[in-house]
Amino acid sequence: MSQQAPQWNFQHLLVEEIKNNGGWVNAHAHIDRAFTITPESLDIYRKHSLEEKWDLVDVVKNASEEEYYRRISMALELMISQGVAAVGSFIDIDPVAEDRAAKAAVRAKEQYKDQISVVLINQVLKGVIEPEARKWFDRAMEYVDIVGGLPKRDERDHGKGSEHMDILLETAKKHGKMVHVHVDQFNTQNDKETELLAEKTIEHGMQGKVVAVHSISLAAHPKEYRERVYKKLQEAEIMMIGCPTAWIDAPRHEDLQPFHNALTPVDELVKYGITVAIGSDNIADYMLPFTDGDMWSELKLMAIGNRFMDLDELVKIATVNGRKVLGIE
Ligand SMILES: [Zn+2]
């Protein structure tokens, strides 16, 4: 019998270390819309931009509290089955969903508390400027642990992305909560929301309390701009969540940009000492039909797509950094 050479399996190695460090943390998801895609509705994904889908998803947000509870429970059980110890999820609380998803999420959080820590964040698909949207945003504060934002919605509709950030930060300050904000999602140099979020964080004295989600477009900018933003992020003590599969489907376009993959530039962020966590983002819904919430697939894509193979850092991204961005470390 020939002697076998030792074989390394990085998945086994990393997953074992992740277990030893308290288990996976899925720092960004939308579990209230999980498993809502069907073959019939797949065309909505194929034919419409993200901005159009902010309203097209209304059809799955008209669900009852029981339907929301079912989706959320299924997503939580999927997380638990993988050894996810904590999940941070946005929950739609707005004029369409009203507080049905929130009530279901609070119930599920309690039901599963011995198996997984659930941190709730309000999603504001209708913005925070329209009076009816603002009413539900304010009401959301009684349900959520963290204030959630989507400045592009109010930038597109009213040219008020900056005011959107002001409202998030003022509200969070008033309630003593952290803030998670979707920024720079379109993989284009027109996006400068990460930079604006850093400036706003300092202006409101919210250093260390703010987390940027995605920041894909950062990588589309020239090196000089990226480095300037990384320094601002350091100064604002902003943390970052990357959701690799979520934007690897960035649509083809003809803009000339520095070569990069459509991913949060984790390799550079880590070099600048910025805390990076990982999320699954949407699971099998109108936004991301093919995603399955598999945390190893997400970590693998983050590592490969950024040529980032620092094993210790990858374990931190999947565990302790996730707890930091969710305010539970
Ligand atoms: Zn999201």
Boltz pocket constraint, residues with backbone or C-beta under 6 A from the ligand:
constraints:
  - pocket:
      binder: B
      contacts: [[A, 28], [A, 29], [A, 30], [A, 90], [A, 182], [A, 213], [A, 281], [A, 282]]
      max_distance: 6.0
